[in-house]
Amino acid sequence: MAHHQITDELLDRLTLYALDLLDEEDAGEVGRHLDQGCAVCRREVAEIREIFARSLVGDLELHQPPPGLRRRVLAAVEAAPAVAQVWKRWDRSPATDLHVVRSGQGDWETVAPGVDARQLYVDHQRDSITMMVRMAPGASYAPHRHAGPEQCYVLEGDLFDGSQTFYAGDFQCAGVGSVHDVQSTRNGCLLLIVSSMHDQLLA
């Protein structure tokens, strides 16, 4: 599938590919994607390599990197603090006629202090993620720009979006390109959210 624009997640992946820091399986996947003719990704990889060559190599003599450098770089990436959008790492949901998630299924993953998310359904092809989000009393989530419509239904508690408060039974849909300011809760809340996997954090 050809891309029409570069997202933050895609840029990270292409940068690691351009610098030969992806493992064999992931590098093969990106390589096949480029071979299929995605002009946007090909151009981005070429630009990354050119910038890297100009800024780090210049007229200097090339040297073989120290043994184990790639392993140490990848280990440092894995040890970095969790990304505040854990759903960007979630796998595609099984392609079945009926996808069921029972009430006790799935792990809650930390998004931010006091904020956790649980995967319900992932559709990479349509850039859609359905998830449960729970926020502890006093918790907040960073401002972000929506890459696709974000639908939010409040199941329990209260949610303040910077201008108004939503309570159990309330629903809101934020359009493509819209921005949510800091969202917070006074008494805690449980939310059902359907959104793009490529929202951009603004803080």
N, C-alpha and C positions, 0 to 999 in steps of 0.2 A: 504494500500500500504506500503510494507516494504521499509525502507530507507537503502541506501548503505553507507552513510556517514552523519556526523553531521554538519549541517550548523549553522551559528551564530543565526539565527532566531529560529531554532529547539532547539538549546541548551538553549536559553532563556526560551522557553516554557516548556521544560522538567525540567529545574531547578525550575521554579515556581510550577510545578506539584509535584516534589519530596519534596518540602518544604510546600506543602499544601496551596499555595497562589493563585491558580486558582479558579475562581468561579465554581459553581456546574456544569454548562453546559460545560465549557471548560475542566474541570477535567474529566467529563464523557467521552468526546470525546477522550482525551489522554488515559484514562483507556481502552477504547474499542480498541484503536489502539494497545496498549501493549498486550491486551488479544488475538489479532489476530496474535501475534507471531513475532513482529518486534524485532529481536535479537539485532540490533544496539541500538534502543531506550531503550530496557529493560536493557541492560548493562550500558548505560549512566545514567539512573535513579538510578540503584543500586550503581554506583560509586559516584554519587552526594550525595546520602543519607549516604554512608559510610564516605565520606570526611567530610560532615557536622557533623556527629556524633562524629568523631574523633577530629575535630578541635574545635567544640563548646561545646561538652558535656564532653568528656574524663571521668575523674573520678568524675565529679561534680554531685551533686544531681540534678535530674530533677525537674523543676518547671513549673507550668502552666503559659503560657504567659499572660501578662496583658490583661484585656478586651479591645477590640477595636484595638489591635496591628495589626491584619491582615488588618483591614479597613484602618488604617493609612499608612501601607506599600503600599497598592494598590493605595491609594490616592496620595502618593508621587511619585509613578511610573507614574500615569496619569498626574501629574503636571510637570513631567520632560520635558525638551526641546524636540521639535519634532525631531524624527529620520530623518537623512538626506536621508533616502531611504523610503519615505512615501508609496511607492508601496508595501512594504512588509505587509502593513495593508489592502490593497485593497481586496475586496471580489471577489469571482469568478463571471465572467460574466454570464448572463442568457444563459442556454443551448437551443438556438433556431436555426432554420435553417438559419436565416438571422439576424445578429446582426448589428444594425444601431446606430451610434452616430451622432446626428446633430451638426452643427457648433456651436450652442449656448448651447449645453448640456454639463453637467459635470462641476465640480468646479476645479479651479486651486488651487493646494496645495503647500505651501512653502516647498522647499527642502533645500535651503540655501539662504543667503541674495542675492536677485536679481535673484534667480533660482526657477521656479515653474514648476509643472508637472500636467498633466491632463490625467486621465485614459481613454483609448479607449477600450482595451480588456485584460482580465486576463484569463489565462489557467493554473491553478495550476498543473493539471495532466502532462502537458508538460513543466512545469516550464518556462512559457513564459508570458511576459507582453508587451503590445503595448501601447505606450503613446506619448503624445506631451510634449515637454519640451521647455520652453522659458527662455531666459537669458537676463537680462537687460544689457545695455552697461557697460563694466568693470567687470561684474560678473564672478565668477569662480566656479568650482565644484571639490571636493577633489579627489585625486588619488584613484583608485579602481582596484581590480582584478576581471576578468570576470568568473563567474561560468558557463556561456554558451556563445554562439556567441552573440555579440552585433552588431546590424545593426543600422546605423545612417544615415539618409538622411537630408541634410540641406535644409529647405524650404525657409528660409530668413536669411539674415545677414552673419556673419562670425563666425567660430569656430576654435580656435587654440588648438591643442592637445599636445603641448609641443615640437613638431618637425615640424609640418606643419599646414598651415591654409586651412580650407575648406570653400567654399562659396556656395550660393544658387545653387542647382542642383547637388552638389557633394555628393557622397555616400562613406561610409567606413564600413567594417565589421571586428571587432576585434574577434579573435578566443578564444576558451575555454582556460582559464588559463593565457591569456595575461593580461597585466597591462596598464591601461591608467594613464598617469601622470596628473597633474592638467590641466583641460580643462578650457579655458577662451574665452571671446569674447570681441572684442574692441568696436564694434558698436551695439551689441545685436544680438540675433539670435532666430530662431524658428526651432525646430528639430522634426523629426519623428523617434522614437526609438523603436526597438524591442529587448528585452534582457531577460536574466534570472532574476528571482525575488531574487536571492541569491548572487548577487555580493558582494564582501567584501571590505569595506572601509579600506584604508591603512593609513589614517590620520584623 
